């Protein structure tokens, strides 16, 4: 599926009262929090642990844990789609713009730095 196709289909489920920047920003923040919450609770329950930069599932981890986290990631994508639409941009444009920015930073040796316009 193409990004713009996803955005078009996803936004067909958006209520008119939600087509604003306040709702989209707050919703995105909430969904990112839900991803973090699922991982934090799984660590607390001993289902997963972090080894270096890797998330490791233990034997106690429910079989569907990864899919449950990915569902929340999908909700984040919905809100990114909505936020982009509210800002009059399609997801493909946002993705291309982001890749160009990252490529430029990499070429200039500033991918690991501070500031938006480095």
Residue pairs with C-beta under 8 A, 6 or more apart in sequence:
2 92
3 90
3 91
3 92
3 95
4 90
4 91
4 92
6 77
6 81
6 91
7 81
7 84
7 85
7 90
7 91
10 77
10 78
10 81
10 82
11 81
11 82
11 85
13 78
14 82
17 23
18 24
18 27
18 82
19 82
19 85
19 86
20 86
21 83
21 86
21 87
23 82
24 79
24 82
24 83
24 86
25 83
27 79
27 82
28 76
28 79
28 80
28 83
31 72
31 75
31 76
31 78
31 79
32 76
34 72
34 75
35 69
35 72
35 73
35 76
38 65
38 68
38 69
38 72
39 48
39 55
39 69
42 48
42 61
42 65
43 49
43 50
45 60
46 58
46 60
47 57
47 58
47 60
47 61
47 62
47 65
48 55
48 56
48 57
48 58
48 61
48 65
49 55
49 56
49 58
50 56
57 65
57 66
62 68
80 91
80 94
81 91
84 90
84 91
84 93
84 94
102 111
105 111
105 113
105 118
108 118
110 118
